[in-house]
């Protein structure tokens, strides 16, 4: 069983310390968002070139956004890419570290060979995607009506830099969706058949840090998250390391057709699907390796293992209240349609399921959440 950690992981208390250590200059390209640049980077007087992702589209990465951004970036000359942002900024920046990536649909098809030609430095500004330590990018190919996970070793960052200051302006909604996403990365990778003792260590550590943080927030209020920024950044990175090795499964697979169709943020769509999938796992195989995991997590929450999932739901509702699928606009007939899409298009993920699931299982899970 193989286990790998890439890239090099570094920490700095604030952006000023990071900029000084990395000697950011004219041959650097900073890809970020204006709402991050103005408070954190503009006061530093950096001489680097800058591109703002939101000028090319909103939401998660799409082919239209990426191809439009290419037209601006290709005119620039740079040696290093520094990406400070959430999953969208980091995923897109992985593509721009390659020699060729336009049009992005051809890159995803394998028509364009992958060759990395620029040093890549990623600074996460949410606490969930784990993208800073994975070689994957989630891309919505809108011209084809599908969302895919695309990647390869050429898309690893050279350095992942954790700067807690960058979470200072993160709204509660984005904190909630990103941190729950990190928890689901960790729990899915823990029960994956590809999990190793090493990946499980990172998964479990991540889950415990997130749960303890949530319990503090439940006790002290939303603003308590700001005192826990370093913990949540660390937990998200550990979750990224875990699923980068062991993969995610049915929760992510089932969230793709639902989230892509109804434009639900990735972490929120995972949060909606999570209870249905793990209820099904417990129904089909409650005494496998999931049992030991349940006992450890129950110990953190102070409940019996049999009461773990109801207690998780109550805790998650404090952070991000659960809504049924129909409130997002989903139609009853889409339960089976989405299930068929999962079976056909998401085998990269479903092969990591804790226990095998069928189209009927997926349909019934959607129906239970409807």
C-alpha positions in Angstrom: 0.0 0.0 0.0 1.5 3.3 -1.1 1.1 6.7 0.7 2.4 10.0 -0.5 2.4 13.6 0.7 2.9 16.3 -1.8 3.6 19.3 -1.9 5.9 20.8 0.8 3.6 22.3 3.5 4.6 25.6 5.1 2.9 28.0 7.6 3.1 31.7 8.2 1.1 33.8 10.7 0.2 36.4 8.1 0.5 37.5 4.5 3.3 39.9 5.3 5.5 37.1 6.7 4.7 34.9 3.7 5.5 37.7 1.1 8.8 38.4 2.8 9.8 34.8 2.9 9.0 34.2 -0.7 10.4 37.5 -2.0 7.4 38.1 -4.3 8.3 40.2 -7.3 7.7 41.1 -10.9 8.2 37.5 -12.3 5.4 36.2 -10.1 1.7 36.0 -11.1 -0.8 36.3 -8.2 -4.2 34.7 -9.0 -6.7 35.7 -6.4 -10.0 37.6 -5.8 -10.3 41.3 -5.3 -12.0 40.9 -1.9 -8.9 39.0 -0.7 -6.3 41.2 -2.5 -7.5 44.5 -1.1 -7.2 43.7 2.7 -4.4 41.2 2.6 -2.0 41.9 -0.3 -2.6 45.5 -1.5 -1.1 47.0 1.7 2.1 45.1 1.1 2.9 47.0 -2.0 3.8 43.8 -4.0 5.3 44.2 -7.5 3.8 41.0 -8.8 1.3 40.7 -11.7 -2.2 40.1 -10.6 -5.3 38.4 -12.1 -8.7 38.4 -10.4 -10.7 35.2 -11.0 -14.2 36.8 -10.5 -13.7 39.0 -13.6 -14.1 35.8 -15.7 -17.1 34.3 -13.9 -18.6 33.4 -10.6 -19.0 30.1 -8.7 -17.1 26.9 -9.3 -14.7 26.5 -12.3 -16.3 26.2 -15.7 -14.9 25.7 -19.2 -16.1 29.2 -20.1 -14.5 30.8 -17.1 -11.1 29.0 -17.6 -10.9 29.6 -21.3 -11.7 33.3 -20.8 -9.1 33.6 -18.2 -6.6 32.0 -20.5 -6.9 34.9 -22.9 -5.7 37.3 -20.2 -3.0 35.1 -18.7 -1.4 34.0 -22.0 -0.3 37.6 -22.6 1.7 37.7 -19.4 5.3 36.4 -18.7 6.0 34.9 -15.3 8.0 32.2 -13.6 5.8 31.4 -10.5 2.1 31.2 -9.9 0.9 32.2 -6.5 -2.8 31.3 -6.0 -4.6 32.7 -2.9 -8.3 31.7 -2.8 -10.8 28.9 -2.4 -11.2 25.8 -4.5 -12.0 27.7 -7.6 -8.9 29.8 -7.6 -6.6 26.9 -6.6 -8.1 24.5 -9.1 -7.8 26.9 -12.0 -4.3 27.9 -11.1 -3.2 24.2 -11.3 -4.1 24.4 -15.0 -2.2 27.6 -15.6 1.0 25.9 -14.2 0.9 23.6 -17.3 2.6 24.4 -20.6 -0.7 24.1 -22.5 -4.2 24.0 -21.2 -6.4 25.7 -23.9 -9.1 24.8 -24.7 -9.6 23.2 -21.3 -12.0 20.5 -22.7 -9.2 19.2 -24.9 -6.9 19.1 -21.9 -9.6 17.0 -20.0 -9.9 14.7 -23.0 -6.2 14.0 -23.1 -5.8 15.7 -26.5 -3.3 18.2 -25.0 -0.4 16.5 -23.1 0.2 17.5 -19.5 3.5 19.2 -18.9 4.2 21.4 -15.9 6.3 24.5 -16.7 5.7 26.9 -13.8 6.3 26.7 -10.1 3.0 26.6 -8.3 2.3 27.9 -4.7 -1.2 27.5 -3.3 -2.6 29.5 -0.3 -6.1 28.2 0.8 -8.5 30.9 2.0 -11.3 28.5 3.0 -11.0 25.5 5.3 -12.4 22.7 3.2 -11.3 21.9 -0.4 -7.9 20.4 0.4 -7.0 21.4 -3.1 -3.7 22.8 -1.9 -2.4 19.2 -1.5 -4.2 17.3 -4.3 -3.5 17.0 -8.0 -7.2 17.3 -8.9 -9.4 20.0 -10.2 -13.2 20.0 -10.4 -14.4 21.5 -13.7 -17.9 22.0 -14.9 -17.8 21.5 -18.7 -20.9 23.6 -19.4 -20.7 23.2 -23.1 -21.1 19.4 -22.6 -23.5 19.6 -19.6 -21.3 17.6 -17.2 -19.0 18.2 -14.2 -15.8 16.2 -13.9 -12.9 15.7 -11.6 -9.7 16.0 -13.7 -6.0 15.7 -12.7 -2.6 14.2 -12.8 0.7 14.4 -10.9 1.7 17.4 -13.0 -1.0 19.4 -11.2 0.4 19.1 -7.7 1.5 22.4 -6.2 5.2 22.7 -5.3 4.3 24.4 -2.0 1.1 24.6 0.0 1.2 27.6 2.4 -1.2 27.9 5.4 -1.8 31.4 6.5 -4.6 31.6 9.2 -4.9 35.4 8.6 -6.6 34.6 5.3 -9.6 33.2 7.1 -10.2 36.4 9.0 -12.9 37.7 6.5 -14.4 34.3 5.7 -18.2 34.6 6.1 -19.9 31.9 8.3 -21.8 30.4 5.3 -18.5 29.7 3.5 -16.8 28.6 6.6 -19.6 26.1 7.1 -19.8 24.7 3.6 -16.0 24.4 3.3 -15.4 22.8 6.7 -18.2 20.3 6.3 -16.7 19.5 3.0 -13.4 18.8 4.8 -15.1 16.5 7.2 -16.7 14.5 4.4 -13.4 14.3 2.6 -12.0 12.7 5.7 -14.8 10.3 6.6 -15.2 9.1 3.0 -11.4 8.5 2.7 -11.4 6.7 6.1 -13.9 4.0 5.0 -12.5 3.8 1.4 -11.2 0.4 0.4 -8.0 2.2 -0.7 -7.4 3.6 2.8 -4.0 2.8 4.4 -3.0 3.1 8.0 -1.3 6.4 7.1 -4.2 7.9 5.3 -6.6 6.8 8.1 -4.4 8.7 10.6 -4.8 11.9 8.6 -8.5 11.2 8.1 -9.2 10.6 11.8 -7.1 13.6 13.0 -8.9 15.9 10.6 -12.4 14.7 11.7 -11.6 15.0 15.4 -10.2 18.6 14.9 -13.4 19.6 13.0 -15.8 18.1 15.5 -14.0 19.6 18.5 -14.1 23.0 16.7 -17.8 22.7 15.9 -18.5 21.9 19.6 -16.6 25.0 20.6 -18.7 27.1 18.1 -21.9 25.5 19.4 -20.9 26.6 22.9 -19.4 30.0 22.3 -21.0 31.2 19.0 -20.1 31.7 15.4 -17.2 34.2 16.1 -15.4 31.4 18.0 -14.3 30.1 14.5 -11.8 32.9 14.2 -9.8 31.6 17.2 -9.7 28.2 15.5 -8.5 29.2 12.1 -5.2 27.4 12.3 -7.0 24.2 13.5 -9.5 24.3 10.6 -6.9 25.0 8.0 -4.8 22.1 9.3 -7.9 19.8 9.4 -8.8 20.7 5.8 -5.2 20.0 4.6 -5.1 16.7 6.5 -8.4 15.8 4.8 -6.9 16.7 1.4 -3.9 14.5 2.1 -6.2 11.6 3.1 -8.6 11.7 0.1 -5.7 12.4 -2.2 -4.4 9.0 -1.3 -7.6 7.0 -0.6 -10.3 8.9 -2.6 -13.8 10.0 -1.8 -16.9 7.9 -2.6 -20.7 8.0 -3.0 -21.3 11.3 -1.1 -19.2 13.2 -3.6 -20.4 11.1 -6.6 -24.1 11.7 -5.7 -23.5 15.4 -5.0 -22.2 16.0 -8.6 -25.4 15.7 -10.6 -27.5 17.3 -7.9 -25.1 20.2 -7.2 -24.3 20.7 -10.9 -27.9 20.9 -11.9 -29.1 23.2 -9.2 -25.9 25.2 -8.7 -25.6 24.2 -5.0 -22.1 24.9 -3.5 -20.0 21.8 -3.4 -19.7 21.6 0.4 -23.4 22.2 0.8 -24.4 19.5 -1.7 -22.1 17.1 0.1 -23.6 18.0 3.4 -27.1 17.2 2.0 -26.1 13.8 0.6 -23.9 12.7 3.5 -26.6 11.4 5.9 -28.3 9.3 3.3 -25.1 7.6 2.1 -23.9 6.7 5.6 -27.3 5.5 6.7 -27.1 3.1 3.7 -23.6 2.0 4.6 -24.7 1.3 8.2 -27.7 -0.7 6.9 -25.6 -2.8 4.5 -22.5 -3.4 6.6 -22.5 -2.0 10.2 -19.8 -4.3 11.5 -17.0 -3.6 9.1 -14.2 -1.1 9.5 -16.8 1.6 9.9 -17.6 0.3 13.3 -14.2 1.2 14.8 -14.4 4.7 13.2 -17.8 5.2 14.7 -16.6 4.3 18.2 -13.7 6.8 18.0 -15.9 9.7 16.7 -18.6 8.9 19.3 -15.9 9.3 22.0 -15.3 12.9 20.8 -19.0 13.7 20.8 -19.6 12.0 24.1 -22.3 9.6 22.8 -22.7 5.9 22.2 -21.5 4.6 18.8 -25.1 3.7 18.0 -26.1 7.3 18.4 -23.2 8.8 16.4 -25.0 9.7 13.2 -28.0 11.4 14.9 -25.6 13.4 17.0 -23.5 14.4 14.0 -26.7 15.7 12.3 -27.6 17.8 15.4 -24.1 19.2 15.5 -24.0 19.9 11.8 -27.3 21.6 12.0 -25.7 24.2 14.3 -23.1 24.9 11.5 -25.2 24.5 8.4 -28.9 23.4 8.8 -29.9 20.5 6.6 -32.5 21.1 3.8 -34.4 18.4 1.8 -33.6 18.1 -1.8 -36.9 19.4 -3.0 -36.2 22.8 -1.4 -33.4 23.2 -4.0 -35.8 22.6 -6.8 -35.1 18.9 -7.4 -37.9 17.0 -9.0 -39.1 13.5 -7.9 -38.3 11.8 -11.2 -34.7 13.0 -10.9 -34.0 10.6 -8.0 -33.7 7.8 -10.6 -32.2 10.0 -13.3 -29.4 11.2 -11.0 -28.8 7.7 -9.8 -28.3 6.5 -13.3 -25.9 9.4 -13.9 -23.9 8.4 -10.8 -23.6 4.8 -12.0 -22.6 5.8 -15.5 -20.4 8.8 -14.9 -18.9 8.6 -11.4 -17.1 5.3 -11.3 -13.9 7.0 -10.5 -15.5 7.9 -7.1 -17.9 5.0 -6.6 -15.1 2.5 -6.7 -14.1 4.0 -3.3 -17.5 3.3 -1.7 -17.3 1.6 1.7 -19.6 -1.1 0.5 -20.9 -1.7 -3.1 -24.0 0.3 -4.0 -26.3 -0.2 -6.9 -28.5 2.2 -9.0 -31.4 1.1 -6.8 -29.4 2.1 -3.7 -28.6 5.5 -5.2 -32.2 6.1 -6.1 -33.4 5.2 -2.7 -30.8 7.4 -1.0 -32.0 10.4 -3.1 -35.6 9.5 -2.3 -34.8 9.4 1.4 -33.4 12.9 1.2 -36.0 14.3 -1.0 
